[in-house]
Amino acid sequence: MEQPEVTLTGDDAIVSEVVRERAASFEARGFEFTGTKLEGSPRLGRFPVFSFLNRQTGLQIHLSFSSAGAGLNGGFVVTLTNKANRKLDLEDFLKLHGRPELTKYFTYRDPKPDIRSFAESFFDMLDGLLDTDLKPIIDGTTFEETPIDWMGYR
Protein backbone atom coordinates (compact mmCIF):
# COMPACT_ATOMS: atom_id res chain seq x y z
CA MET A 1 0.00 0.00 0.00
CA GLU A 2 1.50 3.31 -1.09
CA GLN A 3 1.80 5.93 1.64
CA PRO A 4 1.17 9.57 0.80
CA GLU A 5 4.32 11.68 0.57
CA VAL A 6 5.14 13.55 3.78
CA THR A 7 6.55 17.07 3.45
CA LEU A 8 9.39 17.63 5.90
CA THR A 9 11.22 20.85 6.73
CA GLY A 10 14.33 21.90 8.63
CA ASP A 11 16.33 19.17 10.35
CA ASP A 12 13.72 16.55 9.41
CA ALA A 13 14.21 17.33 5.72
CA ILE A 14 18.00 17.03 6.06
CA VAL A 15 17.68 13.67 7.80
CA SER A 16 15.20 12.54 5.12
CA GLU A 17 17.79 13.34 2.43
CA VAL A 18 20.40 11.26 4.25
CA VAL A 19 17.93 8.37 4.65
CA ARG A 20 17.22 8.41 0.92
CA GLU A 21 20.94 8.59 0.13
CA ARG A 22 21.50 5.54 2.36
CA ALA A 23 18.52 3.55 1.04
CA ALA A 24 20.81 1.57 -1.29
CA SER A 25 22.62 0.19 1.74
CA PHE A 26 19.32 -1.18 3.07
CA GLU A 27 18.30 -2.45 -0.39
CA ALA A 28 21.58 -4.38 -0.64
CA ARG A 29 20.45 -6.26 2.48
CA GLY A 30 16.96 -7.01 1.11
CA PHE A 31 15.10 -4.04 2.66
CA GLU A 32 13.01 -1.70 0.58
CA PHE A 33 12.09 1.79 1.69
CA THR A 34 8.33 1.73 2.34
CA GLY A 35 7.79 5.35 3.27
CA THR A 36 7.84 8.10 5.85
CA LYS A 37 5.06 8.91 8.26
CA LEU A 38 4.70 11.49 11.00
CA GLU A 39 4.07 10.26 14.52
CA GLY A 40 3.64 12.02 17.85
CA SER A 41 1.11 14.70 18.59
CA PRO A 42 0.65 18.37 17.72
CA ARG A 43 0.99 19.28 21.40
CA LEU A 44 4.14 17.28 22.14
CA GLY A 45 5.61 17.44 18.66
CA ARG A 46 5.59 15.43 15.47
CA PHE A 47 8.56 13.43 14.24
CA PRO A 48 9.25 11.45 11.07
CA VAL A 49 9.52 7.67 11.05
CA PHE A 50 11.32 6.14 8.07
CA SER A 51 10.39 2.50 7.40
CA PHE A 52 12.08 -0.34 5.55
CA LEU A 53 10.72 -3.85 4.94
CA ASN A 54 12.35 -7.11 4.00
CA ARG A 55 9.52 -8.93 2.22
CA GLN A 56 11.33 -12.28 2.37
CA THR A 57 11.82 -12.32 6.16
CA GLY A 58 9.00 -9.96 7.13
CA LEU A 59 11.42 -7.93 9.24
CA GLN A 60 10.79 -4.18 9.42
CA ILE A 61 13.22 -1.45 10.39
CA HIS A 62 11.76 1.81 11.70
CA LEU A 63 14.04 4.82 12.12
CA SER A 64 12.55 7.78 13.93
CA PHE A 65 14.23 11.15 14.30
CA SER A 66 13.45 14.05 16.59
CA SER A 67 15.16 17.42 16.78
CA ALA A 68 16.60 18.70 20.04
CA GLY A 69 14.96 21.68 21.63
CA ALA A 70 13.67 23.23 24.84
CA GLY A 71 16.23 21.37 26.93
CA LEU A 72 15.45 18.00 25.31
CA ASN A 73 17.92 15.80 23.47
CA GLY A 74 17.38 14.99 19.82
CA GLY A 75 18.37 12.00 17.76
CA PHE A 76 17.40 8.61 16.44
CA VAL A 77 15.41 5.64 17.73
CA VAL A 78 15.71 2.40 15.77
CA THR A 79 13.22 -0.43 16.18
CA LEU A 80 13.27 -3.78 14.40
CA THR A 81 9.94 -5.60 14.28
CA ASN A 82 9.51 -9.20 13.14
CA LYS A 83 6.47 -10.92 11.61
CA ALA A 84 5.18 -11.87 15.07
CA ASN A 85 5.25 -8.15 16.04
CA ARG A 86 8.12 -8.73 18.48
CA LYS A 87 10.31 -5.66 18.83
CA LEU A 88 13.99 -4.99 19.26
CA ASP A 89 15.06 -1.49 20.34
CA LEU A 90 18.56 -1.04 18.94
CA GLU A 91 19.88 1.21 21.69
CA ASP A 92 18.72 -1.26 24.37
CA PHE A 93 20.17 -4.14 22.34
CA LEU A 94 23.58 -2.44 22.26
CA LYS A 95 23.53 -1.88 26.03
CA LEU A 96 22.50 -5.50 26.67
CA HIS A 97 25.33 -6.76 24.45
CA GLY A 98 28.09 -4.69 26.04
CA ARG A 99 28.28 -2.08 23.27
CA PRO A 100 27.13 1.09 25.12
CA GLU A 101 29.87 3.17 23.45
CA LEU A 102 27.84 3.05 20.22
CA THR A 103 24.79 4.66 21.82
CA LYS A 104 26.51 8.07 21.61
CA TYR A 105 25.64 8.08 17.89
CA PHE A 106 21.90 8.07 18.65
CA THR A 107 21.61 11.34 20.58
CA TYR A 108 22.66 14.96 20.47
CA ARG A 109 21.96 17.88 22.77
CA ASP A 110 20.83 21.38 22.06
CA PRO A 111 22.64 23.39 20.73
CA LYS A 112 22.67 21.03 17.83
CA PRO A 113 25.59 19.92 15.71
CA ASP A 114 25.57 19.96 11.93
CA ILE A 115 22.54 17.69 11.41
CA ARG A 116 23.80 16.23 8.12
CA SER A 117 27.11 15.20 9.75
CA PHE A 118 25.27 13.83 12.79
CA ALA A 119 22.94 11.75 10.57
CA GLU A 120 25.78 10.50 8.36
CA SER A 121 27.79 9.41 11.42
CA PHE A 122 24.73 7.62 12.77
CA PHE A 123 24.18 5.76 9.47
CA ASP A 124 27.88 4.84 9.25
CA MET A 125 27.57 3.23 12.69
CA LEU A 126 24.26 1.54 11.77
CA ASP A 127 25.72 0.23 8.52
CA GLY A 128 28.53 -1.44 10.46
CA LEU A 129 26.05 -3.03 12.88
CA LEU A 130 23.97 -4.44 10.03
CA ASP A 131 27.07 -6.34 8.87
CA THR A 132 28.12 -7.52 12.35
CA ASP A 133 26.00 -7.60 15.53
CA LEU A 134 22.66 -7.44 13.68
CA LYS A 135 23.51 -9.67 10.72
CA PRO A 136 21.80 -12.86 12.04
CA ILE A 137 18.71 -10.81 12.88
CA ILE A 138 18.43 -9.03 9.54
CA ASP A 139 19.14 -12.30 7.72
CA GLY A 140 16.13 -13.78 9.53
CA THR A 141 18.05 -16.62 11.22
CA THR A 142 17.40 -15.33 14.75
CA PHE A 143 15.53 -12.60 16.59
CA GLU A 144 16.00 -11.08 20.01
CA GLU A 145 13.25 -9.12 21.66
CA THR A 146 14.54 -6.40 23.97
CA PRO A 147 12.79 -5.92 27.31
CA ILE A 148 10.64 -2.81 27.65
CA ASP A 149 11.44 -0.46 30.52
CA TRP A 150 7.99 0.85 31.44
CA MET A 151 9.58 3.33 33.89
CA GLY A 152 6.87 2.68 36.48
CA TYR A 153 3.94 3.12 34.06
CA ARG A 154 2.84 -0.48 34.09
RASUL-V424147 format. One record per pair of residues at least 12 apart in sequence whose C-alpha atoms are under 10 Angstrom apart, sorted by the first residue. I is the first residue (numbers start at 1). J is the second residue. If there is no record, write none. Layout:
((I J) (I J))
This chain:
((1 34) (2 34) (2 35) (3 34) (3 35) (3 36) (3 37) (4 35) (4 36) (4 37) (5 35) (5 36) (5 37) (6 35) (6 36) (6 37) (6 38) (6 48) (7 36) (7 37) (7 38) (7 48) (8 36) (8 38) (8 47) (8 48) (10 67) (10 115) (11 65) (11 66) (11 67) (11 68) (11 112) (11 114) (11 115) (11 116) (11 119) (12 47) (12 48) (12 49) (12 64) (12 65) (12 66) (12 67) (12 115) (13 48) (13 116) (14 115) (14 116) (14 117) (14 119) (15 48) (15 50) (15 64) (15 65) (15 66) (15 115) (15 116) (15 117) (15 118) (15 119) (15 120) (16 36) (16 48) (16 49) (16 50) (16 65) (16 116) (16 119) (17 116) (17 119) (18 115) (18 116) (18 117) (18 119) (18 120) (18 123) (19 33) (19 50) (19 51) (19 63) (19 119) (19 120) (19 123) (20 33) (20 50) (21 120) (22 120) (22 123) (22 124) (22 127) (23 52) (25 123) (25 127) (25 130) (26 52) (26 53) (26 54) (26 61) (26 127) (26 130) (27 52) (27 53) (27 54) (29 54) (29 130) (29 131) (29 135) (29 138) (29 139) (30 52) (30 53) (30 54) (30 55) (30 56) (30 57) (30 59) (30 138) (30 139) (31 51) (31 52) (31 53) (31 54) (31 55) (31 56) (31 57) (31 58) (31 59) (31 60) (31 61) (31 138) (32 51) (32 52) (32 53) (32 54) (32 55) (32 60) (32 61) (33 50) (33 51) (33 52) (33 53) (33 54) (33 60) (33 61) (34 50) (34 51) (34 52) (34 53) (34 54) (34 60) (34 61) (34 62) (35 49) (35 50) (35 51) (35 52) (35 53) (35 62) (36 48) (36 49) (36 50) (36 51) (36 52) (36 62) (36 63) (36 64) (37 49) (37 50) (37 51) (37 64) (38 50) (38 64) (39 64) (45 66) (45 67) (46 65) (46 66) (46 67) (47 64) (47 65) (47 66) (47 67) (48 62) (48 63) (48 64) (48 65) (48 66) (49 61) (49 62) (49 63) (49 64) (49 65) (49 66) (49 76) (49 77) (49 78) (50 62) (50 63) (50 64) (50 65) (50 78) (51 63) (51 64) (51 78) (51 79) (51 80) (52 80) (53 80) (53 81) (53 82) (54 82) (54 138) (54 139) (54 140) (56 139) (56 140) (57 82) (57 83) (57 137) (57 138) (57 139) (57 140) (57 141) (58 81) (58 82) (58 83) (58 84) (58 85) (58 138) (58 140) (59 80) (59 81) (59 82) (59 83) (59 84) (59 85) (59 86) (59 87) (59 137) (59 138) (59 139) (59 140) (59 143) (60 79) (60 80) (60 81) (60 82) (60 83) (60 85) (60 87) (60 138) (61 78) (61 79) (61 80) (61 81) (61 82) (61 87) (61 88) (61 138) (62 77) (62 78) (62 79) (62 80) (62 81) (62 89) (63 76) (63 77) (63 78) (63 79) (63 80) (64 76) (64 77) (64 78) (64 79) (65 77) (65 78) (65 106) (65 107) (65 119) (66 107) (67 107) (67 108) (67 109) (67 110) (67 112) (67 115) (68 107) (68 108) (68 109) (68 110) (68 111) (68 112) (69 109) (69 110) (69 111) (69 112) (70 110) (70 111) (71 109) (71 110) (71 111) (72 108) (72 109) (72 110) (73 106) (73 107) (73 108) (73 109) (73 110) (73 111) (73 112) (74 106) (74 107) (74 108) (74 109) (74 110) (74 111) (74 112) (75 104) (75 105) (75 106) (75 107) (75 108) (75 109) (75 115) (75 118) (75 119) (75 122) (76 91) (76 103) (76 105) (76 106) (76 107) (76 108) (76 119) (76 122) (77 89) (77 90) (77 91) (77 106) (77 107) (78 90) (78 91) (78 92) (78 106) (78 126) (79 91) (79 92) (79 146) (80 137) (80 138) (80 143) (80 144) (80 145) (81 143) (81 144) (81 145) (82 137) (82 138) (82 140) (82 143) (82 144) (82 145) (85 145) (86 143) (86 144) (86 145) (86 146) (87 143) (87 144) (87 145) (87 146) (87 147) (87 148) (88 137) (88 143) (88 144) (88 145) (88 146) (88 147) (88 148) (89 144) (89 145) (89 146) (89 147) (89 148) (90 103) (90 106) (90 126) (90 129) (90 134) (90 146) (91 103) (91 104) (91 105) (91 106) (91 146) (92 145) (92 146) (92 147) (92 148) (92 149) (93 133) (93 134) (93 144) (93 145) (93 146) (93 147) (94 129) (94 133) (94 134) (96 146) (96 147) (97 133) (99 133) (102 122) (102 125) (102 126) (102 129) (103 122) (103 125) (104 122) (105 118) (105 119) (105 120) (105 121) (105 122) (105 123) (105 124) (105 125) (105 126) (106 118) (106 119) (106 121) (106 122) (106 123) (106 125) (106 126) (107 122))
